[in-house]
C-alpha cells in the first residue's frame, strides 16, 4: 500500500492527540475513500498489516475498519477481505483566475521550502482525472511548507504528471518547480486558479504552527501544457493553504 500511504501520512497518527487512535485511523482512511484515492473495489490491507503499517494495535485497526463498514464505505467478508464499496463521483471545480508564471517563480526564489514528503504516489481520483492518469499510474507528489524570514506562510501539496523524481528532493527547497519542469521538457502554457477560505485541519495546522480550525486562504492551481495547436492538458495540480497573518495574495489586472 506504499503508493496510497506514504511515510508522512502514516506518521499522522498521534498518541498525544485527545482523539482516540482508532478514530484517527478511521478518519484518515475515510478521507482517502471519499476523495477517490482508494477507489471502489480496492482491497484494504488485513487488520494485522494495517496495524503494523500505522504502528497501532490490531484492536485499534479492527475498530477503525468496523466503523468504515458501519458508514457503508467498505464491505468486510470472511475469506475475501475488506473492499471499498463507496462509489466516488467527481464534483465540478471552477478556476476563473489566471496567474502569472513570473510571479509564481519570484515567490519561490524569494522564500525557502521544507520538504515534508515526496515520491511517486497514486493521486486522489479527482486529480487522476485532471491529469488523465490510469488508476494505477503514479505522479510526482510533493508536500512542502514554505517560509520567509523564519515565518511559515504556506502549506503546499502538489501532483505532477510527466516528470521523474529528482535524485535529491532538496532541489525544491530553493529552486522553483517551474524551473525543474522546464528541465524535464515541460513548458507551462496556461494557469488557472481558484481562491477560497478553509479551516486548518490537524495536519496543516501542525505544519504551519497554527491552531486547528484557524482560517486559512486556500488556492487551487492547475497548470497546463500544450498538446497541439489548439489543445492543452493539465500537467500539474497544486493546492496551497496560506496563513493570512504572514501572507497576502494581491493581483493587479488590466484589460487588453
Phi, psi and omega per residue, in radians:
X1 nan 0.265 -3.107
X2 -0.968 -0.736 -3.141
X3 -1.080 -0.472 -3.105
X4 -1.577 -0.586 -3.037
X5 -2.188 1.609 3.101
X6 -1.346 2.972 -3.114
X7 -0.979 -0.678 -3.130
X8 -1.120 -0.714 -3.129
X9 -1.180 -0.771 3.140
X10 -1.060 -0.636 -3.100
X11 -1.354 0.028 -3.104
X12 -1.303 -0.417 3.127
X13 -1.224 2.289 -3.056
X14 -2.303 2.219 3.083
X15 -1.266 -0.304 3.134
X16 -1.428 -0.262 -3.130
X17 -1.247 2.513 3.079
X18 -1.204 -0.290 3.102
X19 -1.356 2.244 -3.137
X20 -0.969 2.565 -3.104
X21 -1.035 -0.661 -3.100
X22 -1.112 -0.638 -3.124
X23 -1.307 -0.585 3.050
X24 -1.077 -0.782 3.141
X25 -1.179 -0.725 3.095
X26 -1.014 -0.819 -3.114
X27 -1.131 -0.724 3.135
X28 -1.069 -0.816 -3.135
X29 -1.200 -0.712 -3.129
X30 -1.065 -0.744 -3.133
X31 -1.041 -0.724 -3.093
X32 -1.350 -0.334 3.005
X33 -1.361 -0.776 -3.091
X34 -1.197 -0.545 -3.125
X35 -1.567 0.023 3.053
X36 1.539 0.063 3.055
X37 -1.088 -0.775 3.052
X38 -1.766 1.797 -3.024
X39 -1.323 2.866 3.018
X40 -0.912 2.270 3.117
X41 1.624 -0.211 3.130
X42 -1.104 2.306 3.092
X43 -1.552 2.149 3.120
X44 -1.400 2.724 -3.141
X45 -1.080 2.654 3.028
X46 -1.029 2.764 -3.095
X47 -0.943 -0.752 -3.100
X48 -1.102 -0.753 -3.138
X49 -1.197 -0.682 3.115
X50 -1.118 -0.707 3.127
X51 -1.111 -0.744 3.123
X52 -1.140 -0.725 -3.089
X53 -1.100 -0.765 -3.077
X54 -1.724 0.091 3.076
X55 0.985 0.859 3.059
X56 -2.228 3.013 3.124
X57 -1.310 2.796 3.118
X58 -1.151 -0.557 3.091
X59 -1.098 -0.713 3.102
X60 -1.097 -0.795 3.135
X61 -1.099 -0.727 -3.136
X62 -1.104 -0.737 -3.113
X63 -1.153 -0.675 3.102
X64 -1.098 -0.758 3.140
X65 -1.180 -0.668 3.103
X66 -1.080 -0.686 3.137
X67 -1.208 -0.595 3.051
X68 -1.107 -0.670 3.109
X69 -1.163 -0.712 3.122
X70 -1.094 -0.548 3.122
X71 -1.499 0.135 3.119
X72 1.031 0.632 3.077
X73 -1.723 -0.481 3.110
X74 -2.361 2.807 3.057
X75 -2.112 2.286 -3.104
X76 -1.953 2.173 3.135
X77 -2.332 2.282 3.123
X78 -1.059 2.259 3.121
X79 1.531 -0.272 -3.120
X80 -2.019 -0.255 3.123
X81 1.552 -2.894 -3.102
X82 -1.952 2.188 -3.105
X83 -2.157 2.543 3.083
X84 -1.240 2.268 3.117
X85 -2.062 0.073 3.097
X86 -1.400 2.291 3.131
X87 -1.679 1.915 3.116
X88 -1.225 2.396 3.034
X89 -2.272 2.177 -3.087
X90 -1.151 2.592 3.102
X91 -1.946 2.564 -3.108
X92 -1.149 2.457 3.093
X93 -2.185 2.285 3.141
X94 -1.973 2.309 -3.129
X95 -2.275 1.469 -3.001
X96 -1.450 -0.184 -3.036
X97 -1.741 2.345 3.110
X98 -1.764 2.201 -3.117
X99 -1.637 2.870 3.091
X100 -1.781 2.155 -3.086
X101 -1.074 -0.586 -3.141
X102 -1.113 -0.690 -3.141
X103 -1.181 -0.638 3.126
X104 -1.102 -0.805 -3.130
X105 -1.207 -0.611 3.124
X106 -1.098 -0.733 3.108
X107 -1.066 -0.735 -3.123
X108 -1.121 -0.682 -3.088
X109 -1.296 -0.440 -3.087
X110 -1.742 0.352 3.064
X111 -2.629 3.019 3.109
X112 -2.161 2.678 -3.099
X113 -2.118 2.405 3.025
X114 -1.790 2.067 -3.101
X115 -1.414 2.011 -3.140
X116 -1.512 -0.604 -3.091
X117 -2.781 2.610 3.092
X118 -2.768 2.810 3.080
X119 2.665 2.990 3.041
X120 -1.529 1.879 -3.011
X121 -2.228 2.884 3.084
X122 -1.494 2.061 -3.136
X123 -1.309 2.875 2.985
X124 -1.023 2.764 -3.027
X125 -1.005 -0.750 -3.110
X126 -1.045 -0.686 -3.137
X127 -1.293 -0.663 3.062
X128 -1.020 -0.719 3.126
X129 -1.124 -0.761 3.105
X130 -1.025 -0.799 -3.076
X131 -1.462 -0.055 -3.122
X132 0.995 0.858 3.112
X133 -1.745 2.606 3.004
X134 -1.200 2.821 -3.060
X135 -1.015 -0.551 -3.106
X136 -1.843 0.269 -3.085
X137 -1.677 2.134 -3.098
X138 -1.452 2.890 3.031
X139 -2.324 2.858 3.101
X140 -1.271 2.089 -3.117
X141 -1.915 2.280 3.081
X142 -2.259 2.351 3.051
X143 -2.165 2.056 -3.014
X144 -2.412 2.733 2.935
X145 -2.065 2.213 -3.113
X146 -1.817 2.447 -3.123
X147 -2.439 2.753 3.074
X148 -2.441 2.313 -3.125
X149 0.951 0.636 3.099
X150 1.386 0.033 -3.126
X151 -1.834 2.143 3.132
X152 -1.392 1.970 -3.052
X153 -1.938 -0.242 -3.075
X154 -2.628 2.471 3.069
X155 -1.959 2.049 -2.981
X156 -1.968 2.219 3.032
X157 -2.129 2.143 -3.096
X158 -2.346 2.650 3.065
X159 -2.331 2.229 -3.069
X160 -2.293 2.273 3.109
X161 -1.740 2.618 3.031
X162 1.456 0.209 3.081
X163 -2.214 2.775 3.086
X164 -1.732 2.843 3.131
X165 -1.409 2.255 3.128
X166 -1.164 2.668 3.140
X167 -1.084 -0.587 -3.129
X168 -2.203 1.890 -3.123
X169 -1.140 -0.203 3.121
X170 -1.089 -0.260 3.108
X171 -1.017 -0.502 -3.083
X172 -1.470 0.015 3.094
X173 -1.247 -0.610 -3.099
X174 -2.287 -0.266 -3.123
X175 -1.633 2.216 3.093
X176 -1.034 2.466 3.111
X177 -1.045 -0.602 3.135
X178 -1.047 -0.620 3.091
X179 -1.142 -0.731 3.122
X180 -1.146 -0.666 3.112
X181 -1.043 -0.761 -3.135
X182 -1.104 -0.643 3.085
X183 -1.099 -0.498 3.138
X184 -1.549 0.042 3.110
X185 1.540 0.228 3.135
X186 -1.853 2.135 3.100
X187 -1.943 2.186 3.112
X188 -1.341 2.213 -3.107
X189 -1.881 -0.229 -3.002
X190 -2.860 2.439 3.118
X191 -2.305 2.345 3.017
X192 -2.118 2.598 -3.089
X193 -2.430 2.595 3.008
X194 -2.227 2.301 3.111
X195 -1.944 2.425 3.074
X196 -2.726 -3.032 3.112
X197 -2.164 2.470 3.136
X198 -2.436 2.886 3.018
X199 -1.670 2.477 -3.111
X200 -1.204 2.180 3.022
X201 -1.408 3.092 -3.022
X202 -1.046 -0.741 -3.081
X203 -1.160 -0.853 -3.119
X204 -1.177 -0.696 3.125
X205 -1.031 -0.754 3.130
X206 -1.129 -0.734 -3.091
X207 -1.173 -0.613 -3.100
X208 -1.635 -0.145 -3.139
X209 1.263 0.621 3.094
X210 -2.091 2.954 3.124
X211 -1.310 2.498 3.073
X212 -1.016 2.362 -3.102
X213 1.595 -0.083 3.125
X214 -1.097 2.512 3.130
X215 -1.250 2.331 3.125
X216 -2.245 2.679 3.003
X217 -1.500 2.229 -3.108
X218 -1.894 2.296 3.088
X219 -2.215 2.235 3.044
X220 -1.999 2.142 -3.069
X221 -2.141 2.291 3.039
X222 -2.031 2.206 3.139
X223 -1.926 2.376 -3.047
X224 -1.981 2.744 2.977
X225 -2.187 2.670 3.109
X226 -1.306 2.403 3.052
X227 -2.063 -0.027 -3.135
X228 -3.053 -3.091 -3.115
X229 -1.063 -0.705 -3.096
X230 -2.192 0.384 -3.118
X231 -2.285 2.683 3.125
X232 -2.600 2.898 -3.083
X233 -2.478 2.415 3.070
X234 -1.131 2.274 3.124
X235 -2.022 -0.302 -3.047
X236 -2.563 2.353 3.074
X237 -2.093 2.204 -3.113
X238 -2.270 2.304 3.079
X239 -2.165 2.176 -3.081
X240 -2.133 2.437 3.012
X241 -2.019 1.982 -3.100
X242 -1.757 2.409 3.002
X243 -1.422 1.938 -3.047
X244 -1.118 -0.284 3.101
X245 -1.261 -0.409 -3.089
X246 -2.083 0.069 -3.037
X247 -2.622 2.400 2.992
X248 -2.253 2.439 -3.127
X249 -1.862 1.903 -3.077
X250 -1.984 2.542 3.113
X251 -2.347 2.486 3.071
X252 -2.153 1.762 -3.008
X253 -1.880 2.430 3.065
X254 -2.212 2.665 3.117
X255 -1.536 2.382 3.072
X256 -1.335 nan nan
